[in-house]
């Protein structure tokens, strides 16, 4: 994510989550207005893939979060954190999913992890400051 996008997503009195939602809605309106049939079909496919099936929506959102963090897509991470909370993922489930992303993606995921935790604190309230050392 570029610096101007980070500033747009992170500031303001409405909070990062609300700013992200508004910006995403505005941008999606542009995509739906300007996009070709291929673009619209892809958007439809994406929406269908996350609907409940053999795997419920919550677990699909957690999988999307892991993939997004490994791919280092801040907008995608924000979307999946917010959707995860909306469909019932707990703070602990989101944090554990991000742990999987860190293992798979390595240390380059850490800046994205920080922003995801910050957003999670915003939407769920501040979390515990110390999980303790769980090193085996």
Number of C-alpha atoms within 10 A of each C-alpha: 11 7 8 9 13 14 11 13 22 19 12 11 8 10 14 21 20 15 17 20 15 13 15 14 12 11 12 14 12 11 14 13 10 11 14 11 10 9 13 15 12 12 15 11 11 11 10 11 11 17 14 12 10 6 10 12 20 22 18 18 26 24 20 20 28 25 21 22 31 22 16 20 16 21 17 17 27 25 20 25 26 22 17 24 19 13 13 12 19 15 19 10 16 23 18 14 20 28 17 18 24 19 11 14 17 12 12 13 21 16 12 23 22 11 16 24 19 17 21 22 14 14 17 13 11 12 14 7 6 6 7 6 6 5 4 3
